[in-house]
């Protein structure tokens, strides 16, 4: 058997295995269906807004208030220290 014939046979074998796996997929059980129904609807989910704040709320943002300037430090240092403080608070809980 030549190399080309071996490759063809291997491809045919892999295709047959893929067909068997596709046809042998497990069917959804009653437990899986019940779990899906228990998930909250999209209308019930909490929406977290991302992106730019509204015009009315821009003056309240950190970029507008610039608390790092009041503490006489760089913005990066201020954010780093904030994350360190949050980590310390969570570790203390």
Protein Blocks (a to p, Z undefined) as FASTA:
>chain_A
ZZklmmmmmmmmmmmmmmmmmmmpccddfklmmmmmmpccfklpccddehjddfklmmmp
mklnommlmnopafklmmmmmmmmmmmmmmmZZ
